[in-house]
Amino acid sequence: MNWLNLYVQTEYSLLKSSIRISELKEFAKANNFRAMAICDENMAGVFKFYLSAIKANIKPIIGLKVNIHTFRDVPNTILLFCKDNIGYQNLLYISSIQEIEPSKLTLDFLLQYNQGLIGVIPSDENELYHLLINNDLAAFKLVFSEYKTVFPSIFFGLDLQTEQAHRNFSLVYKTLQSLNIPCVALHKTNYLVEDDFEVYLTLRQISEGPKYQFSLKEANSSYLTSEEAISLYKQYPELISNLDEIIMLCNIRLDIGTFKMPQYDLPGKDSFTYLSQLCKVGLNKRLQNKSTIDVNVYRKRLLYELDIIKKMGFTDYFLIVYDFVKYAKKNGIMVGAGRGSAPGSLISYSLGITEVDPIEHDLLFERFLNPERISMPDIDIDFADNKRDLVIRYLGEKYGKDHVAHISTFGRYAARMSIRDVARAKEISPTVLNEVLKYFPALENSLDKIYESSPMIQKIVQENDEARILFNLARRIEGQAKHISTHAAGIIITDKPLTYYTALREGMNGIYQTQFEAEDLEAIGLVKIDLLALRNLTIIDDTLNKINQQYRTNLTLNDIPFNDKKTFQLISEGNTTGVFQLESSGMRNVLRKLRVSQFIDIVHANALYRPGPREMIDTFVRRKFGQEKVEYLHQDLEPILKSTYGIIVFQEQIMLIAQKFAGYSLGMADILRRAISKKDAQVLQQERDRFVKSAKQRGYDEQIGHTIYDYIVKFADYGFNKNHAVAYSMISYQMAYLKTHYFMQFMTSLLDQSLGSHHTLSLIINECRKENVYVLNPSVNNSDLRFVIVNNKIYYSLLGILGIGYQIASAIVNERKENGLYRDYVDFIARTKDFLNQRLFENLVFSGALDEFGLTKKQMIEDYENTLHRVNYIELFSGQLIPNTKRYEEYSFAIVSEKEREVLGFNLKYNIFRLYDHEKQKMKAINISELKVGQYAKILAAVNKITKIKTKNNDEMAFIDLYDETDQISAVCFPSKYLEIIPKISEESIYIFDGKCDTREGKKQYILENVYMLK
């Protein structure tokens, strides 16, 4: 006789259970359960559950809680368990309907999808139970017969979790026996052990509010062990023995790991032949303008790649990707040069999927697709962020709504959110909450690590009961599933209807969303493609459109040369605001050090400027300019590392070293690279033995074998994917080229994409000023919804004005287009009064949008109501409106400046920094952009953000984000200066600071020594 908790809900029934699948497996193993079940309100966790059970050699029983829709206003829940794979697929479909169209879930509907399913009536959650305890036997028989018709294999679940259930049990059970209805013990389970009840209750309080009243049943919903179950149901042993029948009936075997490749529709054609033809035509087109290459090298590489793809069965995958990339390009959707490992494929380059020539840049195909490690190809594609959805819509239309879906991801509790939600649920004092959070580090970490590293938090938790409850409960919900969201990029395309593999929920833009997460879908073997939205591609696309519109040209990215000296000069000087991957202050510093003069320098910068490799930047620079000798551990490393001055920069170099010294194929070398990067001691030793042995067989000394192996292990974490670095560096260069040669158009597009970020807009506008390109205040006669170029000047967007949303801005522009320019202040009021209220009118005035009418801001605002009244009077009685000739003095500079900053987010015309020019000169303060590393200097700057933290010694210090009209910088106030400076300053205020410019992790940092208040 085997005990089985059938009605187990997990964390995937969001905030209704504290049970995690990993914990459930361990609990089942510890209690020697032969089978374990879950029965959530959805199917989101079932695949993880299935894998977990199989690996533990425990039989998985998969169920779904279904709410049946009837005309009777009574509870009608049934638990459905799948007997076989057909039942499993039916559950996937039923769960999808429950999420998308729950009103369809009638018994008649379920009759169509009942095959392979067992039904279990969960006592008090179904009307049948209530009919029994009310002794309405006739009605019970009628309703039960309906259920029995739909689910021939049906059981009645009974529990003893409440006093009421105990009282009703005898009557209910005897009646069911007399009707020959099989019964099973059904113990609803929402937490594993009694000690977890408080965690469960906290989750319910988070969901329903702190006043949530739990039921007696909930208070008895821990997971019963076999001993507890047998003791509880000792008078009714058949309720447990009947579970054996369910365990015996449920036998699913899911197909895991085999690729489910959708076929590319080619009626009457062989897909591989078609792919080969496309590649050959595409390659010939690519090579037309390459006069110095060996065509045979390209053809040989293409045939090699085609052969591998055919053997691995990925022909249709490449055709699918080729097709939607072709669609995007044909329809004016900007596509990235490449991403991840795909640029290492000549097939991808030939098909137009990527724009990177892998042979020209010495890229390895095996880094992308390893013939010795069977795994799905991974081609991630970047699209302009404003048009990505068009590509997804195309996929839905081409392959069918039932074959394309977004992917779900579960938001989980991190440390800070755990603390906040528990505090709200348990009504913890705000004082205690703030006191705990005050000592949290700026960077997110686990609660255990935060506790270990903070003596102050330890002190608070140990001395304050509320804090102890707060912290302990937050620890226990940390990592728990909190909500469902959509994967940022992932899309799946299936060969069979989606519900053959996964349950669904409603998605975005008419595309379904899977209930399973990405790792589950990939384990099943489905095709997952990441379609990413890249803002920088929108900037490039918009810039090209502006250029072509203004100069009546047809410039494309293909026209941009990769050897432009002016572009390299801009990059080497660090003038890279708005340039993809190159705009941080630390990266600019690296670019200056490298004195970028060729494309590969950008690739090196992108690969080196990361945690870890940053340590090697100065060595790399010294070696590049002959200030340090380049040395190699062995002379055979020179051909591999010469281009990077004896330093391993790329992962591909590790692969080439393994090939050279140990004779590995590139496929084997890639497997080695992956293995050693995991830093597993046993694996490292196994790989060492194999590597050294192979090196000896190739004639290398054993010690050299060990030395080289240690060398590649050391740099395994440092190496960057060269395929990715080259592709992204192409985007960097292209943006830099456009900025160099089409500065105004580039900056206008950059401003458009930065709308809403006032600080960023301010920095961009200041850079424009340096180049004598002027960004003017909004204008009702020149501005549009976006930033526009008029007569070689950039006009600010109407949407950038406080309160002016899309509808109002469109109305202003459309009125102007339909009926001509606004002639004057009165004409503007007359034509916009129907959609523009006084508050928004004043925002327009203070933004400068009406300056062209030649009146002071004070006059326009003070005279608004009088003018509106006269406009309405003239419209009513006809006649001619005579403008008011009364003159008003302008508001003070301070008021106009403050109001402009209020409505635009910063000062465009009435720059607040101008008010302090005298003090700045008097104090000999300089601009942030003029700061040099090692320099002591005063700066006039505004405070954007103050982040206060505690050191390990419990001393207070702070990081302050500062900015002026030229640049921004991160400042640090150490404990020794904290009390002298921090209490005196506040965010969004301006001061003169004194300090030293230093560097931290390659970025400039300003160390505060003093602060001076301004009048």
N, C-alpha and C positions, 0 to 999 in steps of 0.2 A: 504494500500500500504506500503510494507516494503522495506526499503533500505538495500542493502547488498553489501559490498565491496567483490567481488568475487576474485579478483586478488591480494591477499595479500601475500607477501613474508615475511618470518621470518628470524631470525638469522641462521636458518639451510640451507638457501641459502647463503653459507658462504661468509661473507664480502660484501653481496649485499643488506642487510637490517639491520636496527637497531632495529627491532621489536622483543621483547621477548614474549613468549607465555603468561607468567604471566601478563605482561603489557597489552597485547591484550585483555585478559579476563577482566581485570579491566576497560579498556576503553569501552568494549562492555557493561559491567554492568552499567557504569556511563551514557552511552547514551541509555540505555534501548533497546538494540538490541535483537530481538527475535532469530536471528541466526547470526553466524559468520563463516567466511571461511578462509582457508589458501590454497595457491597454490604454493608450493616451487618447486625447481628443483629436489627434491628428496622427500622421504617419512620419513626422519629421525625424524621429529618433530610431525608427525600426531597423534601418540598415546598419547603423552603428551597433545597435543591440544584437542583431543577427551575427555580425562579425565577431563581436565580443563573446557571445555564447559559443559559437563554433570553435574559436581559439581556446576556450576553456573546457572544451569537450562537454558542454552542457546543451541540452536540446532547447532550441528557441521556440517559444509559442508566441505568435504575433497576433495582437488583437487591436481593435479600434472601437472606441466608444461612439455610438451613433445615436443621434437624436432624431427620432422618426416624426415626421410632420403629419398630424391628423387634424380633423375638424373639431375634435374634442380638446378642450383646454385642460389637459392633464399631462403629467410627465410620461413620456414614452421613450425611455432610453433602452437600447439593447446593446450588448457587447458582442461583437462579431470576431471570431477567430478563424484564421485560414488553415484549412486541412492540407492544402497542396499549393502548387504554384499558380494554378488557375484561381484559387481562392485568394491568394496573395494579390494577384493582378486586379481582382474584383474589389478587394479592399482599397487598393491604390485609387481606383476609379471612384468608389463610394466616398472616400475621404476627400477627393477633389471636388465632388459635387457638394459635399457638406460645407466646404470652404467657399465655393463660388456661387452655388444656387441651392442653399439649404432647404428652400420650400419644396424642391423636387423630391426630397427624400421621404416618399410615402412607401407603404408596404407594396403597393402595386409596382412602383418603380424598382424596389429592391428585388422583386420577383424575377426581374430580368438579369440580375447580377448576384444570384444566390449560390451559384455553383461553387463547390469547394469551401463553403463556409459553415461554421458552427455558430448557433446563436445561444447566448446566455442572458436570461432575464435578470437584471440586477435588483431584485426585490423592491425596496421602497422607491426606486427611481423609475418604476414603470407602473402604469395604471392597473396592470393585472394583480399586483400585490395588494393594492388598495381595494380592488373588487373582492379579493379573498377575505381580507380582514373585516370587510363590511358585509360578508356573507351573501354577496350577490353572485351566486354560483352560475346562474343562467347567463348573465352578462359576461362572466369570466370565460365560460366555455365558448361563447360566440367569438370574443376577442382573441382568445388563445388559438382557436381554430384558424384565424386569419394569420397569426404568426407561424403556426405549424405548417400552413400551406406554403409560406415563403421559405421557411427554414425547417425542413424535415428533421434535421439534426439539431434539436433544441433542448436546452436544459434550463431549469429554474434555479437561480442562484440565491442561496439563503445565508444570512450572517447572524452572528450573535454579538454584535458590536455595541448594542445599546440595551437598556432595560426594556424598552418598548419592543425591541426585536425578540428578547427573551420571552416576554409575555405572549406575543403573537405566534411564536415559533410552533408550538404544538399544533394549534389549529391549522395553520398554513401548511405545515408539513404533512399532516394526516390527510388533508384534503387533496394535496398534490399526489400523495401515494394512492389514494383511492381512484384518482383519474389516470394512474399509470404515467405520470409526468416525471421523468428523471430529474433528480435534484443534485446540486453540488454545493459544497461550502464555498462561499464567495466573500472573502475578507478584503474590503477596499483598503488599499495601501497607498499612503501618500508620503511616508517617511520610513526609514529603515528600522530605527530603534527608538524606544521611548524618549531617550535623551534628545532626539532630533525634533521633538514636537515643537519646542520653542522656535526653532529655525523655520519649521513649516508655518507656524502661526505668524511669524514675522513676515514671511512672503505673502501670506493672505492679507495681512494688514497693509503691506506696501501696495497691494493690488486694490483692496477695498476700502482702505482708510483705517486709522488707529482704533476706531470704535467697533471694528469687526467682531461679531459674536460667533465663536466657534461652536459647532454642535458636539454632542456627546460622541457621536460616531467618529468625528474627526479626532477627538481626544483618544480614540482607540484604533487608530489607523496605522500602527507600526506593522512591520513585516513579521508575520508569525513564523516561528521555526516549526519544524515537524513536531517536536515534542509539545509545543504550545498549542498547535492546531489539534493534535490528537486528544490532548487533555480537554480543550474547549468543546470539541464535538464528540466526546467519548460516548455519549448516549445515541449518537447518530453516525456510526462509523461509515455507513454506506455513502454519506455525503463526501467523505474523503476518498473512499475507494472508487467512486464514480469519476474522480479526477483522472484516474488511470486511463479511462476510456478516451478522454480528451487528449491526454498526452500521447496515447497510441495513435489516435486519428490524425494528429497534426504532424505532418512530415513535409516540410518545404526544403528545397535545395536550390538556392539561387545561383544563377550563372555569374560568376565573379571573374573579372580579369580578362575575359575575351573581349576584343574590341568590337563595338557595335557601330560599324562605319556606315553612315548613310551613303547611298549611291548618287553620284552626280548624273542627272538625267541626260543621256545621250542616245536617243533612239537609233538603233541600227549601227552604232559605232562602238568600237572597243575603247574603253576609257584610257588605257595605257598608251595605245597608239595615238590617241588624240592629245594626251598630255605631252608625249614626245614631240609631236608636230608643233604644238604651241611653244615648247621650250626652244626648239631649233630655230623657229621663225623669230622668236623673241630675242634669242641670243645673237643671231645675225644682225638684228636691228640695233642691239646694244653695242655691237662691235664696229659698226659702220664708221664711227668717228674716232676709233682707237687705232692709230697708224703704227704704233711701236710695239704691238703685242704679238705673241705667238698664238695664232688662232688654234693650233693643234692642242695647246695646253688647255684652252677653254673647252674644246670639244671632248677631250679625254675626261676632264673633270665632270662635264655634263653627263656623259654616258655612265660614269662611275656612280654618280648620284641617282640617276634614273634606275640603274640596276638595283641599288639598295632599296629604293622606295618601292619598286615592283615586288621585290622579295619580301618586304615587310608588310605589304598590302595597304600602302597609304596613298595610292594613286588618286582615289576619289577625294581624299582630304585636301590634297593640293588643288584639285579642280574646284572644290567648293570655295576655298580661300581665294583662289584666282578670280572666281566669278564675282564675289561680292566686292573685292578690291577694284575690279574692272568697272563694276556698276558705280562705285563711289567716284572714281576718276572721271567716268563718262558724264556724271551728273554734277560735276563741280564741287565735289566734297574733297577737301584737302586730306591727303593720306600721308602719314609719316614715312620717313626714310627706312624705318625698320626698328625693331625692338627685340631685346632678349638675344637669343641665339640664332634666330632665323636669318640674319644677315650673313651667316656663314654658308648659306646655301646658294649655289649658282642657279639652281632651279628657281628659287624664289626671286632672284635677280632677273632671270630670263623671263619669268611670267609677269614681272612688274609688281610683284608683291612687296619687294624691297627695292631700294635704290642704291644699295651698296654692292660694289663689285668685289666679291670675296677674294678673287685672285690678286687683284691690284693691291688689296690691303692685307694680304697674307692671313686670311681667316680660314678656320678649320670647319669643314662640314660635320665632322664627328662631334664637335662641341654642341652642334644643333641636333643631330640625329645619329645616335650611336648604334651601328649595326650589331654590336655585341651585347646590347642591353635593350631588350624589347620594351619600348614605351611609346606612347602616343606622341607624335610631333607636337611641338608647342609654338605655334605662330601667333604672337600677340600683335595686334595692329592698332596704331594710333590714328584717330580721326579728329578733325576740327571739332571742338566741343559743342559748337552750335548746330552741328549737322549729324552727329553720331546716331541719333535716334532714327534718322532716315535709312541708315544702313540696316538697323535692326528691323525696321518695318519692311524693308525689302526682303530680308531673310524670311520673315513671317509669311509674306505673300508668295515667295517662291517655293518654300518647302511645306507650307501649310501651318495654320495656327496650332495644330496638334503635334507639330514636330519641332517647334522652336520655343525656347523659354528662357526667361531670366533665371538667375540662381539666388536662392535664399542664403542669408547668413544670419547668425544669431548674435545679437549684441549681448555681451556678458558683463557681469558686475566687475568693475575694476575697483581699486582701493577707495578712492575718494567718493565715488558714487555709492559704494556699499555703505560707507559711513553716513552719507547724507540721507539715503533712503531708510536706513535703520533708525536714524534719529527722528525722522518724520513719523515712521510707523510706531515707534515706542514713545513718542512725544518727549524726547530727551530735551532738556533745557538748551536753548540756543547758546547760552553762555558756555556750557560744557562742550557742545558741538564746535563752536568757534575756537575754544581753547585747544581742543584736539587737532583741528585742521590747521591751526596756526603753525604747528611744528611739522606739517607735512612737507616733504621736499617738492621742489618745482616740477621735477620729472616724476612721472608715475612709476610706482614700484609696488611690490606686493605688501600687504599689511604686515606680514611676518617680518619682512626685511625692514620696513619702516619702524616697526616696534624695536627690533634689535639694534638699529642704528640711532635711535633717539632716546637718550636718558630722560628727557622731559616728558615724552609720551609715556614711557614706563612709569614715571613718577605719578602722572595724572591718573593713569589706569589703575595703579595700585592703591591710590589714596581716595579715589572718588568712585562710589558705587555706580552711578549713572555712566560714567566713562568706561568702567569695566564691562558693564552690560553692553554698551554701544560697541566697544571694540571687539568683544568676543563674538557677538552676533554678526557683526560685519565681516569678521574673518570667515565665518562659516557660510555666508552667502557669496563671498568673493568667488568669481568664476562661474556662478550660476547663470543660466540663460535668463535674460530679462525681457528681450523683445526681438521681433523679427525685422530684418531690414533686407535690402536688395544688394547683392554683390555689385561692387562698383563697375565691373567690366564684364563679368562672365556671362556667356550665353551657351546653351547646349543646343545641338541639332541632332535629332534622332532618326534612325532608320524606320522604326516602328512608332506608332502613336506614343506620346509622352507617358501616358498612364500605364504603358506596358512595363516601364522602368521606375517611375517615380510618381508620387502623389503631387497634386498641383494646388496652388492658391491663386487668387486674382493678382495680376501683375500690373505693369504700367503700359500705357499706350496700346492697349489691346493685346498685349503679349502676356501669356501666362507666366507664373513664377513657380519654380519647383519647391516642394516642401523639403527636399533633401538639400544638404549643403554640398559645396563643390567637391570636397574630399570623397564624399559618398558617391557622387556621380562619376568621378574619375575612377574609383575603385570598381564600379559596375562595368566600366569600359566605354563610357559614352564620350562623344566628341565635345570637348569644352574649348571654346574659343574666347579669348579676351579681346573685346573691342573697347579700347580705352579712349576717353575724351581728353584731348590735349589742348589746353588753352593757347599754347604757343602756335599751334598750327592755324588756329583762327586768326591770330595776329598776322601771321605770314600771308594767309589767304586775303585778309582784308587789306593789307599793305599792297599786295600785287594788284588788287582791284582798284585801289586808289591811284596807283602809278599808271595803270593802263587807261583809266578813265581820264586822268589829267593830261597825259602825254600822248593819248591815242596810240598806244603801242600794244604789244601782245607778249609782254615779258612773262616768262615762266621760270620755275626753279631750275629747269634744265639749261637755262641761259646763263646761270650764275657760274663763273669760273672759280675753281678752288685754289687759285694761286694769286689772288688779288692783294697787292702789297698794302694798299690803303686799309683794307679790311684787317690784315694782320697787325697793322700799326694800331688801329683802334683797339684790338683785343689786347695787344702787348702793353698798351697804356692803361688797361683796366677800365676803359670807358664803356662798360658792358651793362649798364642799366637796361633792363628789359630783354637781355639776351639769354636765351634758354641755357640753363646749367652754369652760366658764367657770371651771374650778377651779385652773388654774395660778396661781402667785403673780403672774406678769407680767400675765396677763389680769385678775386681781382689781384690780391697780393701774390698768389701763385703765378698768375699770368704775367705779371710784371717781372717776377724772378726768372721765369722761363724765357722771357723776351720772345714771345711767340712769333715765328716767322714762316711757319709751314703748318699744313693741316695736321700732321702727326703730333705736333706740339699740343694741339687742343685735345687730341685723343689721350695723350699722356696726362694732361692736366685733369681731365675728367676721371681717369683711372686712379690717379694719385690722391686727389682731394677727397679722401674718405677716412673715417676712423681707422687707425692701423697704418695704412700706407702713408699717411701724412708725416709719420716719423721719418720717412725716407726722402721727403721732398728736397730738403737742403742738400743731402748727399747727391741726389739726382742732379740738382742744379749745378753743384760744384763740378761734378764729373762732366756734365754737358759742356761746360765752358773751360775745361782743362785745368781747373783749380785743384782737382784731386785725381789721383791716378785710378784708372779703371782696372780692377783686379778680378780674376776668375778663380774659383776653387779648382777648376780643371780646364785645360785648354779647349776641350771639346764643348764647353759651355759657351765659348765666344760667339759662334755663329747664331746661337739661339738668343743670347742676351746682349749682343753688341748694340742693337738698336735702342736698348733701354739702359745702356751704360753699366752693364753687369748686374742689374737689379731685376728681380722677378716682379713685373708689373701686372702681367696678364695670366689668367688661368691657362691659356693655351700654351704658354711657355713651360708650365709644369708638364703638360702632356708631351711636348716635344722633347723635354729632358728625359722623361721616362722612355720615350721611343728610342732616343739616342743611346742611353746608358744601359737600359735593360732589354732593349729589343722589343718592347711592347708595340702592338699595333696601336693606332690612335684611339680605337675603340676601347682597348684594354687600358690605355693610359687615362682615358676619361673616367673609367670605372675606378681606377686608383685614386684619381683626383677627388672624386666624390667620397670615397671611403675614408681617406685620411682627413678630409675636412670635418668629419664627424667627431674626431678626436677620441674614439673608443680605444682604450688601451689594448684590448685583445686584438682588435682589427689592425691597429697600428703595428703590432708585433708580427702578425701574420703577413701583412703586406711588406714589412721590412725583410723578413726571411725570403720571401719570393723575389723581391727587387734585388737584394744583394746576390742571391743565387744566380739570377738571370744576368746580372752585371758581370759576375765572375766568368760565366760562360761566354761572354762577349770580350773577355780578355782584360777586364778592369780589375785592379787590386781590390781585395775584400774591404780594406779600410776606406778606399775611395767610394765603394758602393754604399757603405754606411754613411759617409760624409755627405754624399749627394742626396741620399734618402732623407737625412736630417735636414738638409737644406730645403728640400721641397716641402717637407712637413711644416717647417717653420713659416714658410711663405704661403701655405695653402689657403689660409684665411685672408691674406693680403691681396692675392691675385684677383683681378677684375676680369669680367667677361669682355674680351676685346671686340667680339661681334657687336655687342650692345654699345660699347664705348665709341666705336666708329660711327654707328648709325646715329646716335644721339649727338655726336660731335658735328655731324653733317648739319643737323638742325641748328646747332649753335652757330656754326659758320654762316649758314644762309641768313639767319637773323642778323648777325653782325654785318654781313654784306649789305643787306637792305638798310640797316641803320646808317652805314657809312655813306652809301650813295643816294639814298632816298630818305634822308633824315626826317623831314617833315611828315611824310606819309607814314613812316614807321612809328613815329612818336604819337601821331594821331590815333593809329590803331591800338597802340599800347595804352593810351589814355582811355579809349573805349573799353578795353578789357579790365581796366583798373577802377572803373566807376564804382563807387561805394566804399573804396579804401582811400580815405581822405589823405592819410599820410603818404601813401604811395603816389597818389596824384600830385601832391605837393612836390615830392622829389623829382618826378618826371618833368613837371612844369619848370622847376628850377634848372634842370639840365637843358631844357629847351632854351631858356633865357641865355645860358652860357653860349649857345650856338646862334644867338640872335634870332631865334624863332619864337614868336610871341603867341602865347595862349591868352586870348581875350575873354573877358567876362561873357556870360550868356547874352544873347541878343534875340529879341522876339522877331527881328527881321532877317537874321542870318543863321541863328542856331537851329539845330534839328534835334531829333531824339538821340543822335549820336554826336560825337565831336566831328566837326566838318572843317574843311579847308576852304576859305573864301579869300581871294586876292592875296594868296601867300600868307595868310594868317589863320590860326586855328581858333575856332570859336567853341566855347564850352558847351557841353550838352545840356539841354533843358531838363533832362532826367536827373541831372546832378544837383538840382535845386530842391531844397527841403520841401516836402509835401507835393511836389509836382510829379505825379506818377504818369504811367503810360497814357492813360485816358486823357488827362488834361494836356500833356505835352503834344499828343497827337492832334487834339482839337485846335491848339494854337497854330500848329504847323499847317494843318489842313485848311483852316480859315485863311491863312496867308496865301497858300497855293491857289485856292479857289477865287479869292477876291482881291488879291494884290497885297503889296506891302502895307504895313500899318503906317498911316501918314503921321500921326502924332499921338500924344498921350490920350486925348479925348477919343480919337478914332479907335484906339486899342480898347479902351473901356467899353465903348459902344458895341464893338464886335465880339467881345469876350464875356460880357456880363452874364450871359445865360449859363455859362459853365465855370466861371472863375469867381470864387468868393473873395471877400476883402482880405482874409488872412493870407491866401495864396497870392493875391495881387501884391501885398506888402513883401512877401518872400521874393517875388520877381523883382520888385524895386530894389531891395537890398542886395540882391545878387548882381545887380548892374544890368539886367536884361532890358531896362527901359531907358538907359543912360542916353541913347541916341536921340531922344526927344528933346534934349537940351534943358531939362528942368532939374532942379535939385531934388534929391530923394525926399527931403522934408516937404517940398511943395506937392509932389505927387501923392504922398501919403496923407498930408493934412487936407488936401483938396479932393480926396477920393469920393467921399460921401456926397459932397456938393456937386461934383461932376456927374456922378451916377444919377443923382436926382434930376439934374438938368437934362441928361441924356434921355431918361425915361419920360420927362415932360415934353421934350421936343418930339419924341416918337409918337406920343399920344396926341399932340395938337399940331404937329407939323411945324416946320420952320427951320431956321439955321442956328446951329449952336455956336456961340461966340466963346472962344477960350477965355478962361479966367486970367486976367493980367496981373493979379496980385503976386508979388514975389516973396519967397521965403528964403531966409538964410539957411545954408546947409547945416545938418547936424555936425557935431564935433568929429574930428578924425577918429577919436577913440570909439565913439558910438558907431560910426559907419564901419569901422574896422571890426568891432565886436559883432555887429549884425551880419556883415559879410561872412565872417567866420561861422556864425550860427547857421546861415542858410546854405553855405557851400561846403562847410566842414573844415575850411582853412581859408587863408587870405590869398586872394588872387591879385587884386588891384590895390587894396588898402592893407599892405603887408604889416602886420603887427610888429615884426622885428624892426621895421623902420623907426618905430617910436623910441627905440633904445640905441640908435646909432651913436648918440653923444656919449652915453655910458660905455658903449662898446669900445669906442676910440679912446676914451679916458682910461679904461682899464686895460687897454692894449689886448683885447680879446680877438681871437681869430675864428674863421669858419671851421666847422667840423671837417670839411673836405680838405682843409689845409694841414690837418694834423699829421705828423710823421712819427713813426715808431721810435720810442726813446725820448721824445720831445716833452718837456714840461711847458704847458701853455694854458691860458685861460680861454674859455669858449662861452659865447652867448648861445644858450640852447633852451628849448622847451622840453618839459618832461612828458613823455608819452605814457610810460607805465613804470610802476614801482613794484618789484617782487621782493618781499621780505622773507628771509629764511633764517634757520638756526644752524650754527656749525656743530660739529661733533662735541665740542666743549660747551655747547648750549649758549654760545655768544650770538648776538644778533648781527646780521649783515644784510646787504640788499644789492640787487641788480636793478639798474635804472636804464630804461631805453630813452635816449636823448635824440633830439633832432633840431636842425635849424633849416634855413632855406636852401642849404647846399647839400646836406647829407644827413645820415643818421649814424649813431654809434651806441654800443652797449657799454654802460659804465658800471663800475663795481664800487661799493662803499664797504670797506672792511670794518670789522668790529671796532678797531681803534678810533675810527672817525664816525661811527654810526650815530651816536647821540649828538654830535656836533652838526650833522648834516641832515639826516632823514626827518627829524621832527620839523625842520624849517621848510621843507619842500612838499609840493603836492602836484598831482597829475594835471596836465594841461595848463601849467604855469611856466613863466620864463624867468631864468636866473642867469647869472654869470658864475660859472664853475671854474675851479682851479684844480689842475691835476696833471697826470702823466699819461701819455699815450703808450700803451704796451700791446702785446699780442697774446691771444689765448686760442689754442687750437687753430692757428693760422689766421685768425681774425683780429682786427684792431679792437682794442679795449681801452677804455679811459678809466684810470684809477683816480677816484675823487679824493682831494685833499682839503677842499674848502668850498663854500658857497657864499655868494654875495647877493643880497636881496636888491631888487630894483624898485624904483618908485613908479 
